Amino acid sequence: MNIILVSGNLGKSKTLTLSHAQIVFIAALLLVGVLVFAVALHYLTLRHAAEIKSPYLKSLLLSMQEQENRKREAYLRENLNAMAIKLGQMQAQLLRLDALGDRLAKQAGFKPQEFMFDQPPGRGGALSGLPQRDLSLAEFGEQMEQLTRGLNDRTDQLAILESALMQDRLKKKLVPSVSPVDTGWFSSNFGWRIDPFTGQNAFHEGVDFMTETGTPVVTAAGGVVAYSDNHPEYGSMIEVDHGNGLLTRYAHLSKRLVKVGDVVLRGGKIGEVGNTGRSTGPHLHFEVRFKGASQNPVRFLQKSG
């Protein structure tokens, strides 16, 4: 590119020759200058916008502030919605923990006033000398996440504890500890005695409850009826299998109300006292056997309650 300079002060004109690289450099320099001027003008305009009483600038600033506020509100709303969902899940978990804790307290035999799950625990303490500060949104979310994990762990642990307590409770229900009759007294204890028919020393494998004919007989523990028939010596007899090698025997009945295979509950009526079989009068012969060997029923009945 050739640039011709003409001036009245010059005797003749001058010619400047610019190369392609010089033209590009000058154009770039001009563009940068324009951009710097525009940025500086924009900065000064925004910095002193409050002092410049221009309706256009004020509306521009308000529009920018509104857009920024909308973005901030949308961000906060999104985070609040996520935290609200998490809070709802935690509230549901707390309700489950309250119900589970209440069941466990009852199973363990605690008094209601000892564990009040519907009330928050008392907390307090003096203020420390360390400076306090507000939690950030990220710290608050992390605290909620840790609390959620803690609630899940506690729920699992309490569920395992409830299962163990339930199994222990079921095992206790399967131990023959309920007296088979409400009335009566021991006419013959467990162990060696004089046989009422032969007069010889013989081992008595159970206890005899002296009571009237027709007195209800109940199961000492829950189980399955293993025998319900007439026996040549025990007369009308019922045997209940309680599992784990435990079996109870109810003999000399006048009436049987269950059959083999029936599931009976602890304290459920299964028959009535009578005077059948090898018997000198109305009474209930009650035995507890473990893996076929007779046990002293009094030791089990003393565990009642």
C-alpha positions in Angstrom: 0.0 0.0 0.0 1.3 3.5 -1.0 0.3 6.6 1.0 1.0 9.9 -0.7 1.4 12.9 1.7 0.7 16.3 0.1 1.3 19.6 2.0 1.6 23.2 1.1 4.7 23.5 3.3 6.4 20.8 1.3 8.0 21.5 -2.0 6.9 18.2 -3.3 4.7 15.3 -2.2 6.0 12.3 -0.1 5.1 8.7 -0.6 4.9 6.1 2.3 5.0 2.5 1.3 3.4 0.0 3.9 3.9 -3.7 3.7 1.1 -6.3 4.3 2.5 -7.1 7.8 2.6 -3.5 8.7 -1.0 -3.0 7.7 -2.1 -6.0 9.8 -0.2 -4.7 12.8 -1.8 -1.3 12.6 -5.3 -2.7 12.2 -4.7 -5.0 15.2 -3.4 -2.1 17.2 -6.5 0.0 16.4 -8.8 -2.9 17.3 -7.1 -3.4 20.7 -7.3 0.3 21.3 -11.1 0.3 20.6 -11.6 -2.7 22.9 -9.6 -1.1 25.7 -11.5 2.1 25.3 -14.9 0.2 25.4 -13.9 -1.8 28.5 -12.7 1.3 30.3 -15.9 3.1 29.4 -18.0 0.2 30.5 -16.1 0.0 33.8 -16.3 3.7 34.5 -20.0 3.7 33.6 -20.9 0.9 36.0 -18.6 2.2 38.7 -20.2 5.6 38.7 -23.6 4.5 37.6 -25.1 5.6 40.9 -23.8 9.1 40.4 -24.9 9.3 36.8 -28.6 10.1 36.7 -29.3 8.2 33.5 -32.6 6.3 33.2 -31.0 3.9 30.7 -28.1 3.1 33.0 -30.4 2.6 35.9 -32.7 0.3 34.0 -29.6 -1.6 32.8 -28.3 -2.0 36.3 -31.7 -3.1 37.6 -32.0 -5.7 34.8 -28.5 -7.1 35.6 -29.3 -7.2 39.3 -32.6 -9.0 38.6 -30.9 -11.6 36.4 -28.3 -12.2 39.1 -31.0 -12.5 41.8 -33.0 -14.9 39.7 -29.9 -17.1 39.2 -29.1 -17.0 42.9 -32.7 -17.8 43.8 -32.8 -20.7 41.3 -29.6 -22.1 42.7 -30.9 -21.8 46.3 -34.2 -23.3 45.3 -32.6 -26.2 43.7 -30.4 -26.9 46.8 -33.4 -26.3 49.1 -35.5 -28.8 47.2 -32.7 -31.4 47.4 -32.3 -30.7 51.2 -36.1 -30.9 51.7 -36.2 -34.4 50.1 -33.3 -35.4 52.3 -35.0 -34.0 55.3 -38.2 -35.9 54.5 -36.2 -39.1 54.3 -34.5 -38.4 57.6 -37.9 -37.7 59.3 -39.2 -41.0 58.1 -36.1 -42.7 59.4 -36.5 -41.0 62.7 -40.2 -42.2 63.0 -39.0 -45.8 62.2 -36.3 -45.5 64.9 -38.8 -44.1 67.4 -41.1 -47.1 66.8 -38.3 -49.5 66.8 -36.8 -48.1 70.0 -40.2 -48.2 71.7 -40.6 -51.9 70.8 -37.1 -52.7 72.0 -37.7 -50.9 75.3 -40.8 -52.9 75.9 -39.2 -56.2 74.9 -36.2 -55.4 77.2 -38.6 -54.6 80.1 -37.6 -50.9 80.4 -40.1 -48.5 82.0 -41.7 -46.0 79.5 -40.3 -43.0 81.5 -36.7 -44.3 81.1 -36.7 -44.0 77.3 -39.0 -41.3 76.0 -38.4 -41.6 72.3 -41.0 -38.9 71.4 -39.0 -36.2 73.2 -35.6 -34.8 72.2 -32.7 -35.5 74.7 -31.6 -32.6 76.9 -28.5 -30.8 75.7 -26.5 -27.9 77.0 -23.1 -26.6 78.0 -21.2 -23.4 78.5 -20.0 -21.3 75.5 -16.4 -21.9 74.5 -14.0 -19.1 73.9 -13.5 -20.2 70.3 -15.0 -18.0 67.7 -18.3 -19.2 66.1 -19.3 -19.0 62.5 -22.2 -19.9 60.3 -22.2 -23.1 58.3 -21.8 -22.9 54.6 -24.2 -24.6 52.3 -21.6 -27.2 51.4 -20.9 -27.9 55.1 -24.6 -28.1 55.9 -25.1 -30.6 53.1 -22.2 -32.7 54.3 -23.6 -32.7 57.9 -26.9 -33.9 56.6 -25.3 -36.6 54.6 -23.3 -37.8 57.6 -26.5 -37.8 59.7 -28.3 -39.8 57.1 -25.6 -42.4 57.0 -25.6 -42.5 60.8 -29.4 -43.0 60.9 -29.1 -45.9 58.4 -26.4 -47.6 60.5 -28.4 -47.2 63.7 -31.5 -48.6 62.0 -29.7 -51.7 60.8 -28.1 -52.2 64.2 -31.4 -51.8 66.1 -33.1 -54.2 63.6 -30.5 -56.8 64.4 -30.9 -56.2 68.1 -34.7 -56.5 67.7 -34.3 -59.8 65.9 -32.0 -61.2 68.6 -34.4 -60.1 71.3 -37.3 -61.6 69.4 -35.5 -64.9 69.1 -34.7 -64.9 72.8 -38.3 -64.1 73.6 -39.5 -66.9 71.4 -37.1 -69.3 73.0 -38.5 -68.4 76.4 -42.0 -69.0 75.2 -40.9 -72.5 74.1 -39.6 -73.3 77.6 -42.3 -75.0 79.7 -42.7 -72.5 82.5 -46.5 -72.0 82.8 -48.3 -74.1 85.4 -50.6 -76.6 83.5 -53.4 -76.0 86.1 -54.4 -72.9 88.0 -55.6 -74.8 91.1 -54.4 -77.8 93.0 -51.3 -78.8 95.0 -48.5 -81.3 94.6 -49.6 -84.7 95.8 -46.4 -86.4 94.6 -43.1 -84.7 93.7 -40.4 -85.6 91.2 -38.0 -88.3 92.3 -38.0 -91.5 94.4 -41.2 -92.4 96.2 -43.3 -95.4 97.4 -45.4 -96.6 94.5 -49.1 -96.4 95.6 -50.0 -99.7 93.8 -46.9 -102.0 94.6 -45.6 -100.4 97.8 -42.1 -100.5 96.4 -39.6 -97.7 96.0 -40.0 -96.4 92.5 -38.9 -93.3 90.6 -41.6 -90.8 89.8 -40.7 -89.0 86.5 -43.1 -86.0 87.0 -45.2 -84.2 89.5 -48.9 -84.8 90.4 -51.3 -81.9 90.7 -54.2 -82.9 93.0 -57.3 -81.2 91.7 -60.9 -82.0 90.6 -62.0 -83.8 87.5 -62.8 -81.3 84.7 -60.2 -78.7 85.8 -58.8 -77.1 82.6 -55.3 -78.2 81.6 -53.1 -75.8 79.6 -49.8 -76.1 77.8 -46.7 -75.0 79.8 -45.2 -73.6 76.6 -46.0 -73.3 72.9 -45.3 -76.2 70.6 -46.8 -79.0 68.4 -48.9 -81.9 69.7 -46.8 -85.0 69.2 -49.1 -87.5 71.0 -52.8 -87.5 71.8 -54.2 -90.9 72.6 -54.9 -93.5 75.4 -51.8 -95.0 77.1 -52.0 -98.3 79.1 -50.5 -96.6 82.2 -50.9 -92.9 81.7 -54.5 -93.2 80.5 -55.7 -90.4 78.3 -52.5 -88.5 77.5 -51.1 -85.6 75.5 -47.5 -84.8 74.6 -46.4 -81.5 73.3 -43.1 -81.0 71.5 -41.5 -77.6 72.1 -38.4 -78.0 69.9 -34.8 -78.2 71.0 -35.4 -81.6 72.5 -38.0 -80.4 75.1 -41.3 -82.2 75.5 -44.1 -82.0 78.1 -46.5 -84.8 79.0 -50.0 -84.4 80.4 -51.5 -87.7 81.7 -54.7 -89.2 83.3 -56.9 -86.7 81.5 -60.7 -87.0 81.3 -60.8 -85.1 78.0 -58.4 -84.3 75.2 -59.1 -81.2 73.1 -56.2 -81.4 70.6 -54.9 -83.9 68.1 -51.5 -84.8 66.7 -50.0 -82.0 64.6 -52.0 -79.2 66.2 -50.0 -76.1 67.0 -50.7 -75.0 70.6 -49.9 -71.6 72.2 -48.4 -71.1 75.6 -51.2 -71.2 78.2 -53.7 -72.6 75.7 -56.3 -75.2 76.9 -55.6 -78.7 75.6 -57.7 -80.9 77.9 -59.2 -81.5 81.3 -58.1 -83.3 84.5 -59.3 -86.8 85.0 -58.7 -90.2 86.6 -57.8 -92.5 83.7 -55.0 -95.1 83.4 -52.9 -96.1 86.4 -54.3 -93.6 88.9 -55.8 -93.7 92.4 -57.9 -90.5 92.0 -58.4 -87.3 90.0 -55.1 -85.5 89.3 -52.8 -84.3 86.6 -49.5 -86.1 86.0 -47.1 -83.5 84.4 -43.7 -84.3 83.0 -40.9 -82.4 81.4 -38.5 -84.4 79.2 -35.3 -83.2 77.5 -34.0 -85.5 74.8 -35.9 -88.4 76.2 -34.7 -88.0 79.8 -37.2 -86.8 82.5 -36.5 -83.5 84.2 -37.8 -82.0 87.4 -40.7 -79.9 86.3 -40.5 -77.7 89.4 -37.2 -76.2 88.0 -39.0 -75.0 84.9 -42.2 -73.8 86.6 -40.2 -71.6 88.9 -39.1 -69.6 85.8 -42.7 -68.6 85.3 -43.1 -64.8 84.6 
